Amino acid sequence: MELGYQQKQVLFGSLLGDGGLYKKYSYGNPHYSEQHCIRQSDYCKWKAMILREQFGVKEAIYNADRGTRKTYNITIGCNAFFKEIHEAFYRLLRKAYIKHYASKRINKDGTHQFQYIEKGYYKKVLPLSILHEIDELGLAVWFMDDGSSYKRHSIYCMIATDNFTLEENQAIVQWFHNRWDIECKIESVLRWNGKTYHHVIFNSVNSRKLVDLITPYVVECMKYKVTNNA
């Protein structure tokens, strides 16, 4: 299967942002999932509408944080098409073996039979080959997922690239320079857990260039991210 233009940009932009490919077991096909706050439900519906042209997409509202808030979720079931994309976006950290009970198999003593199933634990990485396929639409999706802005005398933008390493953030900075002639820099923050996280920030001039580039592709309910009218 070959992805259509919109499907590719929305999927890849989402995987750089809030979307994820997940495997229940090491040998299985990945499934796609992402969630947003209810305020951004129209954004999720827009994504689902585009992805549904090539995938079976499910939408649902869930209770989160012990029922204190609701989230809007979109999922795509396990699909062999996602295998190669998962290999590009994720690095295997470790494997574990977990008990898997076969409910229809009963031992003579009445207990259920089980087998050990291999499960992999993965970390998202930055695939440069896919980053270079991102255009204005894909960048807009990435920003709608993980971008934000604030206003002083002018608008200032940042993208929460905290899941990526320092080296991967440096590659993002270089990509913005080479691909869009937009300059940004890395801001590093020491968090409560003792770990240092990195994200990219833009000064006022380059924030304006970024906003002008992606605004035509930003959906209505996410306009606040590029106008700072929260």
GIVENRA-V142968 format. One record per residue. N is the residue number from 1. BURIAL is b if it has 9 or more other C-alpha atoms within 8 Angstrom, else e. Layout:
n: <N & N>
burial: <BURIAL & BURIAL>
This chain:
n: <1 & 2 & 3 & 4 & 5 & 6 & 7 & 8 & 9 & 10 & 11 & 12 & 13 & 14 & 15 & 16 & 17 & 18 & 19 & 20 & 21 & 22 & 23 & 24 & 25 & 26 & 27 & 28 & 29 & 30 & 31 & 32 & 33 & 34 & 35 & 36 & 37 & 38 & 39 & 40 & 41 & 42 & 43 & 44 & 45 & 46 & 47 & 48 & 49 & 50 & 51 & 52 & 53 & 54 & 55 & 56 & 57 & 58 & 59 & 60 & 61 & 62 & 63 & 64 & 65 & 66 & 67 & 68 & 69 & 70 & 71 & 72 & 73 & 74 & 75 & 76 & 77 & 78 & 79 & 80 & 81 & 82 & 83 & 84 & 85 & 86 & 87 & 88 & 89 & 90 & 91 & 92 & 93 & 94 & 95 & 96 & 97 & 98 & 99 & 100 & 101 & 102 & 103 & 104 & 105 & 106 & 107 & 108 & 109 & 110 & 111 & 112 & 113 & 114 & 115 & 116 & 117 & 118 & 119 & 120 & 121 & 122 & 123 & 124 & 125 & 126 & 127 & 128 & 129 & 130 & 131 & 132 & 133 & 134 & 135 & 136 & 137 & 138 & 139 & 140 & 141 & 142 & 143 & 144 & 145 & 146 & 147 & 148 & 149 & 150 & 151 & 152 & 153 & 154 & 155 & 156 & 157 & 158 & 159 & 160 & 161 & 162 & 163 & 164 & 165 & 166 & 167 & 168 & 169 & 170 & 171 & 172 & 173 & 174 & 175 & 176 & 177 & 178 & 179 & 180 & 181 & 182 & 183 & 184 & 185 & 186 & 187 & 188 & 189 & 190 & 191 & 192 & 193 & 194 & 195 & 196 & 197 & 198 & 199 & 200 & 201 & 202 & 203 & 204 & 205 & 206 & 207 & 208 & 209 & 210 & 211 & 212 & 213 & 214 & 215 & 216 & 217 & 218 & 219 & 220 & 221 & 222 & 223 & 224 & 225 & 226 & 227 & 228 & 229 & 230>
burial: <e & e & e & e & e & e & b & b & b & b & b & b & b & b & b & b & b & b & b & b & b & e & b & e & b & e & e & e & b & b & b & b & b & b & b & b & b & e & e & b & b & e & b & b & b & e & b & b & e & b & b & b & e & e & e & e & b & e & b & e & e & e & b & b & e & e & e & e & e & b & b & b & b & b & b & b & b & b & b & e & e & b & b & e & e & b & e & e & b & b & b & b & e & e & b & e & e & e & e & e & e & b & e & e & e & b & e & e & e & e & e & b & b & e & e & e & b & b & b & b & e & b & e & b & b & b & e & e & e & e & e & e & e & b & e & b & b & b & b & b & b & b & b & b & b & b & b & b & b & e & e & e & e & e & b & b & b & b & b & b & b & e & e & b & b & e & e & b & b & b & e & e & b & e & b & b & b & e & e & e & e & b & b & b & e & b & e & e & e & e & e & e & e & e & e & e & b & b & b & b & b & b & b & b & e & b & b & b & b & b & b & e & e & b & b & e & e & b & e & e & b & b & b & b & b & b & e & b & e & e>
